[in-house]
Amino acid sequence: MKKNKRNILGYLSIIAAVISVIFFFLPIDDEIDAIIIGLISLLGIGFALASKEFWYVFIGTLSNITMLGIAYLLIIGTGFSKL
């Protein structure tokens, strides 16, 4: 795989994390918001691992796992609020 393609996949992983943060602050339904954040984060983790560049793998995976954790906490919080 070319180095340029690896850089593009690395950029896409960081962009996925930024989009997840944007969706977190949009006033949508909490469950739908959490599902969207989770899917985008999983996609970002895939992009980060596919880039095979150390910094993109490290930063992309770490930021997307963080957003995936926030999505999980959002789902838990939504469940508690319905009690």
Secondary structure, DSSP 4 states (H G I P E B T S, - for coil): --HHHHHHHHHHHHHHHHHHHHHHHS-S-HHHHHHHHHHHHHHHHHHHHHH--HHHHHHHHHHHHHHHHHHHHHHHHHHHHT-
